Amino acid sequence: MTFRATVLTLYPEMFPGPLGVSLAGRALERGDALVETLQIRDFSVGRNRMVDDTPSGGGAGMVLRADVLARAVDHASPDDDARPRLLMSPRGRPLTQAFVRQLADGPGATIVCGRFEGVDERVIGGRGLIEVSIGDYILSGGEMAALVLLDAVIRLLPGVMGNAQSGETESFETGLLEHPHYTRPAEWEGRTIPPVLTSGDHGAVARWRKAEAERITRERRPDLLGLALKP
């Protein structure tokens, strides 16, 4: 089954962008994933093709109209479409590796990229949009966030990574940040590889990596540590 993403945007020229190279690019070439765009302005109002209007109650900026966006969502995602409808939004649920894996295991997603001050709240509720955030900061629009989400998902699709185990030992997969990595040369600028990694003792290596992952998580993301160490 091909993972199919439909991205609703005012700037379709931003896609595939970086998704067109490296692992994601090869996945798109092979047909493991399909990323298509839909121009929201094609569902606009009047001769001027308006997609936004002033916020009710006053205030700065403009808001994407509910009627325009709803028509775009209905076209991209009819009632029999099993794909979740996502809205990239700074107030959304945090994008986690668990959610990324959930998406990768599914048929795809319809992804709405907001612009301006945001999206009319009525279309969020009326079309069941799931708001997703990639971090506690503001972007010019949802396109960059959508690219981040799609890259995270596509790399987990079957056959995209040469070694499937690579995706199982990374940061957040076990609830911990990833352990340090080393490779040749054995010594570089006076810094050496920890002896345990060249000992040939696989059990000792596994214990060292786990201890290092816990140490780094404790130092940098202690909020994750309690969850990761639960039985």
C-alpha positions in Angstrom: 0.0 0.0 0.0 1.4 3.4 -1.0 1.4 6.1 1.6 -0.5 9.0 0.0 -0.4 12.6 1.3 -2.5 15.4 -0.1 -1.2 18.8 1.0 -3.6 21.8 0.9 -1.6 24.9 0.5 -1.5 28.4 -1.1 2.1 27.6 -2.2 2.2 24.2 -3.9 5.5 25.1 -5.5 7.1 24.5 -2.1 6.6 20.7 -2.6 8.2 18.3 -2.8 11.1 20.6 -1.9 13.6 18.7 0.3 11.4 15.7 0.0 12.6 15.3 -3.5 16.2 14.2 -2.5 17.8 11.6 -0.3 15.7 8.8 1.3 12.4 10.6 0.8 13.2 11.4 -2.8 14.0 7.8 -3.7 10.8 6.7 -1.9 8.8 9.1 -4.1 10.6 7.9 -7.2 9.8 4.3 -6.4 6.2 5.0 -5.6 6.5 4.0 -1.9 5.0 7.4 -1.1 2.9 9.9 -3.0 2.9 13.6 -2.1 0.3 15.6 -4.1 -0.7 19.2 -3.6 -4.0 21.0 -3.9 -4.1 24.8 -4.4 -6.5 26.3 -1.8 -7.0 29.3 -4.0 -8.8 27.1 -6.6 -11.7 27.0 -4.2 -11.8 30.8 -3.6 -14.6 33.3 -3.7 -15.3 35.9 -6.4 -13.3 37.3 -9.3 -10.5 38.3 -6.9 -10.1 34.7 -5.7 -10.2 35.7 -2.1 -9.3 33.0 0.4 -9.1 35.1 3.6 -11.0 37.8 5.4 -10.6 40.1 8.5 -11.0 38.4 11.9 -14.4 38.8 13.5 -14.1 41.0 16.6 -11.2 42.9 15.1 -7.5 42.5 15.3 -4.5 42.3 13.1 -4.0 40.0 10.1 -6.4 37.9 8.1 -8.0 34.5 8.6 -8.5 31.7 6.1 -12.2 31.5 5.3 -14.2 28.4 6.5 -16.2 28.1 3.3 -13.1 28.2 1.0 -11.1 25.8 3.1 -14.0 23.4 3.6 -14.5 23.1 -0.1 -10.8 22.3 -0.6 -10.9 19.7 2.2 -14.1 18.1 0.8 -12.4 17.8 -2.6 -9.2 16.3 -1.2 -10.8 14.1 1.4 -14.3 12.8 0.6 -16.3 11.0 3.3 -15.0 7.5 2.3 -11.3 8.6 2.6 -9.8 6.8 5.6 -6.8 9.2 5.9 -6.7 11.5 8.9 -7.1 15.2 8.2 -4.3 17.2 9.8 -3.8 20.9 10.3 -0.3 22.2 10.9 -0.8 24.6 13.8 1.4 25.9 16.6 -1.4 25.2 19.1 -1.7 21.6 18.0 -0.7 18.3 19.6 3.1 17.9 19.6 4.4 15.8 16.8 6.0 12.8 18.5 7.7 9.7 17.1 4.8 7.6 18.3 2.4 9.7 16.2 4.8 9.6 13.2 4.9 5.8 13.4 1.1 5.7 13.6 0.9 7.8 10.4 3.5 5.6 8.7 1.4 2.5 9.5 -1.7 4.1 7.8 -2.8 4.9 4.3 -1.6 8.5 4.4 -2.9 11.9 5.4 -4.6 15.1 4.2 -2.5 18.0 5.5 -3.8 21.5 5.6 -1.2 24.3 5.7 -2.5 27.4 7.4 -1.4 30.9 6.6 -2.0 34.4 7.9 -3.4 34.5 11.5 -4.9 31.0 11.2 -7.9 29.1 10.1 -11.6 29.8 10.9 -12.4 27.7 13.9 -15.6 26.4 12.4 -13.9 24.4 9.6 -11.5 22.8 12.2 -14.5 21.4 14.1 -16.7 20.9 11.0 -14.2 18.9 9.1 -12.5 17.2 12.1 -9.1 18.6 11.5 -6.4 17.3 13.9 -4.1 20.2 14.8 -0.4 19.2 14.9 2.6 21.3 16.0 6.3 20.6 15.3 7.4 22.9 18.1 6.9 26.0 20.3 7.6 28.6 17.7 5.8 30.4 14.8 6.5 29.9 11.1 5.2 31.9 8.2 2.9 29.1 7.3 2.2 25.4 7.7 4.2 24.3 4.6 7.6 23.9 6.4 5.9 22.0 9.2 4.2 19.7 6.7 7.6 19.0 5.1 9.0 18.1 8.5 6.1 15.7 9.3 6.2 14.1 5.9 10.0 13.5 6.0 9.6 11.9 9.5 6.9 9.6 8.2 8.3 8.6 4.8 11.7 7.5 6.2 9.8 4.9 8.3 7.9 3.4 5.4 8.9 -0.2 4.6 12.0 -0.4 2.4 12.9 3.3 2.6 15.8 2.8 5.1 18.3 0.2 4.0 18.5 -1.2 7.5 15.1 -1.3 9.3 16.9 -1.5 12.6 18.2 2.0 12.1 14.7 3.4 12.8 14.3 1.4 16.0 17.3 2.7 17.9 17.0 6.4 17.3 16.1 9.2 19.7 12.5 9.0 21.0 11.9 5.4 19.8 12.6 4.0 23.2 11.6 7.2 25.1 15.3 8.1 25.5 17.6 10.3 23.4 20.0 8.4 21.3 23.4 7.2 22.6 26.7 8.6 21.2 28.1 7.3 18.0 31.8 6.8 16.9 33.6 5.5 13.9 37.2 5.5 12.4 39.8 6.9 12.9 40.3 5.3 16.4 41.9 8.5 17.6 41.1 12.0 16.4 42.6 15.2 17.8 43.5 13.3 20.9 40.0 12.0 21.4 39.6 8.2 21.4 36.7 5.8 21.0 35.4 4.4 24.3 37.2 1.0 24.7 34.0 -0.9 25.4 32.9 -0.2 21.8 35.9 -2.0 20.4 35.9 -4.8 23.0 33.8 -7.2 21.0 31.5 -7.8 24.0 28.1 -7.1 22.6 26.4 -7.3 26.0 28.7 -4.7 27.4 28.2 -2.5 24.4 24.4 -2.7 24.8 24.7 -1.8 28.5 27.0 1.1 27.7 24.7 2.5 25.1 21.7 2.2 27.4 23.5 4.0 30.2 24.7 6.7 27.9 21.2 7.2 26.5 19.9 7.6 30.0 22.7 10.0 30.9 22.1 12.2 27.9 18.3 12.2 28.4 18.8 13.1 32.1 21.0 16.0 31.2 19.1 17.4 28.2 15.5 16.1 28.4 14.7 15.0 32.0 11.0 15.3 31.2 11.4 12.2 29.0 13.3 10.1 31.5 10.4 9.2 33.9 8.3 7.9 31.0 11.2 6.0 29.4 12.1 4.2 32.6 8.6 3.0 33.5 8.2 -0.8 33.5 
